[in-house]
Amino acid sequence: MSFQDQMDDDDITDPVLFEKVIYTVVSSFCLCYDVWKPQSRKTPGTFFEAFIGLVCQIRYPRPRFQMTKHIPIVVDVPEVGAVEVVDDGALEGNSVSTDLAITNTETQQAAVISLKITTRERIVQPFAHQRILDSAYPGRHRSYLTCISEVQRDDKTTAVKQICVPGTVALFQKHLS
């Protein structure tokens, strides 16, 4: 079954093919940026987020699924006896800013996906977000850390170095999740 057929089907029958296509597309773009625009550190991560967002829009279409980057937090206002929902409450602290959130509109269950080029890049983010969401909406959100590489080019030597932080991930899993 082809990648496109799997995107259109309800079940991914060949997850290895799916992973290979995603890895090849994203890695090719990132490698080109490392070679021709080495000072542009943010662009590969932005491409990774945009590409996965596009794949998810095809795989999880509307109206059954909704995709967002911000999860609004409902705030109780006891003195007024009302509930306030702030849609773009990033400045007020009334939303969680994520890389991608996919919500099933029927069940209101959501997958919150942190998309990182490496685990070293803001690894605490998905764990902190999950703690906030568990507090605000117990059992409604599940966080997934999605990384595509564990190497980075050293600006000074142009050598490639490994930057995986499995010990840190294990600590976060044990004490934050």
C-alpha positions as CSV (number, residue, x, y, z in Angstrom):
1,M,0.0,0.0,0.0
2,S,1.4,3.4,-0.9
3,F,1.9,6.4,1.4
4,Q,-1.0,8.2,-0.3
5,D,-3.3,5.1,0.1
6,Q,-2.4,5.0,3.8
7,M,-3.2,8.7,4.2
8,D,-6.7,8.1,2.8
9,D,-7.3,4.8,4.7
10,D,-8.7,4.6,8.2
11,D,-5.7,2.4,9.3
12,I,-2.0,2.8,8.6
13,T,-1.1,-0.7,7.5
14,D,2.6,-0.1,7.0
15,P,3.9,2.3,9.7
16,V,7.5,1.7,8.5
17,L,6.7,3.2,5.1
18,F,4.9,6.1,6.8
19,E,8.0,6.8,9.0
20,K,10.4,6.5,6.0
21,V,8.5,9.1,4.0
22,I,8.2,11.6,6.8
23,Y,11.8,11.1,7.8
24,T,13.1,11.5,4.2
25,V,11.1,14.6,3.4
26,V,12.0,16.4,6.7
27,S,15.6,15.3,6.8
28,S,16.2,16.3,3.1
29,F,14.9,19.8,3.8
30,C,16.9,20.1,7.1
31,L,20.1,18.9,5.5
32,C,19.8,21.4,2.7
33,Y,19.4,24.2,5.2
34,D,22.4,22.9,7.2
35,V,24.6,23.0,4.0
36,W,23.4,26.3,2.4
37,K,22.0,28.3,5.2
38,P,23.9,27.1,8.3
39,Q,22.9,30.1,10.5
40,S,19.2,29.5,10.0
41,R,18.6,27.3,13.1
42,K,14.9,27.9,13.4
43,T,13.8,27.1,9.8
44,P,14.2,23.3,9.9
45,G,12.0,23.1,13.0
46,T,9.4,25.4,11.5
47,F,9.3,23.2,8.4
48,F,9.0,20.1,10.5
49,E,5.9,21.6,12.3
50,A,4.3,22.8,9.1
51,F,4.9,19.5,7.2
52,I,3.5,17.3,10.1
53,G,0.6,19.8,10.4
54,L,-0.2,19.3,6.7
55,V,0.1,15.5,6.9
56,C,-2.3,15.5,10.0
57,Q,-4.8,17.7,8.1
58,I,-5.0,15.1,5.4
59,R,-5.0,12.2,7.7
60,Y,-7.5,13.6,10.3
61,P,-9.9,15.8,8.3
62,R,-12.5,18.2,9.5
63,P,-15.2,18.2,10.8
64,R,-14.4,15.2,12.9
65,F,-11.0,16.6,13.9
66,Q,-9.9,20.1,14.8
67,M,-6.3,21.2,14.7
68,T,-5.0,24.0,16.8
69,K,-1.8,25.4,18.2
70,H,-3.4,26.9,21.3
71,I,-5.6,25.1,23.8
72,P,-7.8,27.6,25.7
73,I,-8.1,27.1,29.4
74,V,-11.5,27.7,31.0
75,V,-11.1,30.0,34.0
76,D,-13.7,29.9,36.8
77,V,-14.7,33.3,38.1
78,P,-16.4,32.4,41.4
79,E,-17.2,35.9,42.5
80,V,-19.3,36.4,39.4
81,G,-20.6,32.9,39.2
82,A,-19.5,32.6,35.5
83,V,-17.0,30.9,33.4
84,E,-14.8,32.8,31.0
85,V,-13.2,31.2,27.9
86,V,-10.3,33.2,26.4
87,D,-9.6,32.1,22.8
88,D,-6.3,33.9,22.4
89,G,-5.3,34.1,26.0
90,A,-1.5,33.6,25.6
91,L,-0.8,37.0,27.2
92,E,-3.3,36.5,30.0
93,G,-2.0,32.9,30.7
94,N,-5.3,31.4,29.7
95,S,-4.1,29.1,27.0
96,V,-1.4,26.5,26.4
97,S,0.6,27.2,23.3
98,T,1.5,23.9,21.6
99,D,3.2,22.8,18.4
100,L,0.0,20.8,17.3
101,A,-3.2,19.7,19.0
102,I,-5.6,17.4,17.3
103,T,-9.0,17.2,19.0
104,N,-11.7,14.7,18.2
105,T,-14.8,17.0,18.0
106,E,-17.1,14.1,19.0
107,T,-15.3,13.0,22.2
108,Q,-13.3,16.2,22.9
109,Q,-10.2,13.9,23.5
110,A,-7.1,15.5,22.2
111,A,-3.5,14.5,21.1
112,V,-1.0,17.2,21.9
113,I,2.1,16.7,19.8
114,S,5.4,18.4,20.6
115,L,7.4,18.5,17.4
116,K,11.1,18.9,18.0
117,I,14.1,18.4,15.7
118,T,16.0,17.0,18.8
119,T,15.1,16.1,22.4
120,R,17.6,18.7,23.6
121,E,15.4,21.4,22.1
122,R,13.0,22.6,24.9
123,I,12.5,19.0,26.1
124,V,10.7,20.2,29.2
125,Q,7.8,21.7,27.1
126,P,5.7,18.6,26.5
127,F,6.0,17.6,30.2
128,A,5.0,21.0,31.5
129,H,2.1,21.3,29.1
130,Q,0.8,17.9,30.1
131,R,0.9,18.9,33.8
132,I,-1.1,22.0,33.0
133,L,-3.6,20.2,30.9
134,D,-4.1,17.4,33.4
135,S,-4.8,20.0,36.0
136,A,-7.3,21.9,33.8
137,Y,-8.9,18.9,32.0
138,P,-8.1,15.6,33.8
139,G,-7.9,12.7,31.3
140,R,-8.8,14.7,28.2
141,H,-5.3,15.3,26.6
142,R,-2.4,13.0,25.9
143,S,0.9,14.4,25.0
144,Y,3.3,12.9,22.4
145,L,6.9,14.0,22.0
146,T,7.9,13.7,18.3
147,C,11.6,14.1,17.5
148,I,13.3,13.4,14.2
149,S,17.0,13.7,14.8
150,E,19.5,13.4,17.6
151,V,22.5,15.1,15.9
152,Q,23.5,18.8,15.4
153,R,26.1,20.5,13.4
154,D,28.7,22.4,15.5
155,D,29.0,25.9,14.2
156,K,32.7,26.2,15.1
157,T,34.1,22.9,13.8
158,T,31.3,22.0,11.3
159,A,31.4,18.5,12.8
160,V,28.3,16.6,13.6
161,K,27.7,15.8,17.3
162,Q,25.1,13.7,19.0
163,I,22.9,15.6,21.4
164,C,20.4,13.0,22.7
165,V,19.5,13.5,26.3
166,P,17.9,10.2,27.3
167,G,18.8,10.7,31.0
168,T,16.8,13.9,31.1
169,V,13.9,12.4,29.3
170,A,13.9,9.5,31.8
171,L,13.9,12.0,34.7
172,F,11.0,14.0,33.3
173,Q,9.1,10.8,32.7
174,K,9.6,9.6,36.2
175,H,9.0,12.9,38.0
176,L,6.9,15.1,35.8
177,S,4.6,12.8,33.9
